Amino acid sequence: MPPNRIIAGRKPVMEALRAGTQIEKIVFLIGVHGKVIENIKLAARRTRVEVVEVSRQSFRDLASNTTTQGVVAVVPTKQYVDIDYVVNIGRERDQKGFVLLLDEIEDPQNLGALIRTAECAGAHGVIIPKHHTASVTTAVVKASAGATEHVAMARVTNVVNAIEEFKAKGFWIVGLDMTGEQLYTDADYTVPIVAVVGREGKGIRHLVKKHCDKLVKIPLYGKISSLNASVAGALVMYEIAKQRAPS
């Protein structure tokens, strides 16, 4: 059996229930109450998920150093899919492919925020490297507001090989980089797209850039030389969504 992980917080736990995530049990800190807590308990009963209440010490042992809001869900470790699975999501929806590829995003808050935006913008999946990147931990799930339970995610050993695989399937690879010759709003995203966002402060690695079909940039008008990775990624993803929205 795979090891367990913890989904902490009222909204992330509710999103896990709504997504049909496999949940072993939901644990409440004894004495917590409120409308959202009651809704979680009701949803758990409907889906036959075990609900337990524990003392403060037992709760801390289960979810130490985590902002829990008095509730956590115990679930198996995040199950990853492969690239074909992500590609088929778009085909099944009769939509042009829309994938977010994250090149060594090491900050859990940024990773969670990017996954959340990908889900909200309608991306079919998120690709992350197996190494030199944040894992889908409790902090990432919390930062994503539960979006990790709705988004298909693949982990790849080699980002460049993944890019070439997407190219072979008809995708265009668009990297977000300050050296890009085209503004991000001027690119055509109506074709199958893999949007590549690089790590905080350093951006996309040189070798990954070389394999992108085009590099786009976000204009900066202040004195700071770059945007936060999750903010920059959000701008590009919503430009993709905007161009694909029904007129």
N, C-alpha and C positions, 0 to 999 in steps of 0.2 A: 504494500500500500504506500502511496506517496505521502510525504510528511504534510502536516496541516499548516495552514496559515490563518491569520485573523483578519477579518474585515471589521473595522471599528467605526462607530458613529452611526447615528440614526438614519441619515440619508443614504450612505453607502450600503447599510444592511438592507434597507427597503429596496434599493435598486437591485441588490443581489437576489432578493425574493422575486421581484418583478421579472428579472432576466431568466429565472428558472435555474439559477446557479445551484449546483449540488452543495447542500449545506448539511453538515452533520448535526449541529445544534446551534441555537441562539441563546446566549447567556446574558442575563440582565443583572445589574447591580441591585440588590434587594432595596426596595423603597423608591426606586425611580418610577415616575409616572408622567402622564401627559397624553395628549391626543395622538402624537406620533408613536409613542410607545405602545399604546393600545392598538393602533393600526398595524404595527409590526407583529404584535401577538396574534391579531386576527388573521393576517396574511400567512403567518407561520402555521396556524391551525388548519387553514384551508389547504396548505400544501403538505401537511403532515410532517412538519419540521419540529423536532423536539425543542421545547422551551424550558429553561431552568433559571432559577434565581439563586444567587450566591452572595456570601458575605463580602464586605469590602476587601478583606485580605485575600480571599480566594480570587476575587475579581482582579485585583492588582497582580496576583501571580500569573494570571492568564494574559493580561494585557497591560503590562508595565510600560511606563514611559510613552503612553499613547493617549491622545485625546479621544475618548470613547463615547462621551455623552451617556454613559451608563448602559451601553449595549454593544455586544460584539457577536459576530457570527464566526463559527469555526467551520472552515471549508478546506477541501483538498487543495494542494498547491496548484497555482494557475496552469491550466492546460494550454499549450501552444499548438498552433496548426502549421501547415506548410504553405508555401507560396501558391500552389495550385488551389488550395482551399480559399485563400483570399481572393484570387482572380475569379473563381467561380461564383463568389457572392455577387459581384457586379453583373455577371452574365445572368444569374438567376433573377436579378432585379431588372434586367433589360436596361442596364445603365452602362455608360462608359466607365472604365476602371478608374478608381480614385483611391490611391494608397499613400500613406505617410511612411517615409523611411527615416529613421532617426539614427544619425551617425554619432555614436558615443555620447549620448546625453547622460551625464553622470549624476546630476542633481535630482533626487526623487521628486521634489516639488515641481520642477520643470517637466519631468517625464509624466507625472500625473496630470498636470495641466494640459500638456499636448495631447494625451490620450482623450481627455475630456473634450477638448475642442474637436478632435478628429471625429468623435462620436456625434457631437452636435452638428458638425458640418456635413455629415453623411459619408464619411470615408468608409471604404469597405474593409480596411484593415490597417494595422500598424506593424511595421517591421523594425526589429531592434537587433543589434549584434549580441552574440553570446558573451563577448568579453568587453571590458572597458565601458560598461554602461550600467545604469541602475537596474536592479531587478524589480519585479512587480511585488514589492513588499507592502506591509500594512500602510506605511507612509504614502506610497504611491497610490494605493487604492483610495486612501482618504483624500489625497490631493485631486484625484480624478472625480471625486463625488460619486463614486460607484461606477463610472463609465468603463472601467476595466472589465466589468461583468457583462458588458454589451458588445465590446469591440473584439473582433478576431485579431489575435496577435501571433506573429511568427518570429522565432529567434533564428538568426542565421550565423553561420561560422565566418563567412566572408562576405562583406557588404558588396564588393565589386562583383563577385560571382552572382549575387542576388540581383544586382542591377542588370547584368547581362541576361539573366533569366527573364526578367521583366521585359527587356527589349525584344527578346525572341518571341514574346507573347503579344507584341504590338504596342507596348507602352512607351511613352516619351518620358525621359527622366529630366526633371527640372530641379536644379539645385538652388537653394537660397544662399546668396553670398554677396558680400559688400563689393566684390570686384566684378559683379555681373554687368554686362553691357546693356541690359534691357530692364526697364522698370517692371516690377512684378505685376502691375496692373495692365501692362501692354502685351503680356504673353497670352497665347491661345491655350486655354485649358479645356476645350471642348473635345479633345481627343483623350484616349486613355493616359492617365498621368500618374507618375510616382513623384511626389514632392519630397525632396531631401532637405532635412534641417540638421545642422551640425551642432557640435557641443558648445557649451557656454564659453565665451571669450575667444575661442579659436576657430569656430565655424567648421565647415566641412573639410575633411582631410584632403590633401593635395591629390592623392591617387583617386579618391572618390570623385573629386571635381572633374578630373580628366575623363571620367566615364559618363558624366552628365551630358545630355544633348544640348542643354542651354543652362546658363546661370542668370538668375534674376536678382535684382537688388531692391531694397526698400529705401526711399530717400530719407535722409536725416537732415534736420534743419537746426539742431542744437549743437552743443559742444561735446556731447557724449558720442563716441564713435560706433556704438552698436546698440541694438535692442536686446532685451532678454530673449532667450531662445524660444520660450513659450509664446511670447507676444509676437515675435516675428513669424513663427509658424502659424499662429492664429490668423494673422493678416493674409497670408498666402492661401491657407485653407478656405477662408471665407471668400476670397476672390475666385477660387475654383468653384465654390458653391454658387456664387453670384452668377458666373457665366453660364452655369448649367440650369439655373432656375427657369421654370416655364415663363415665357414672356406674356 
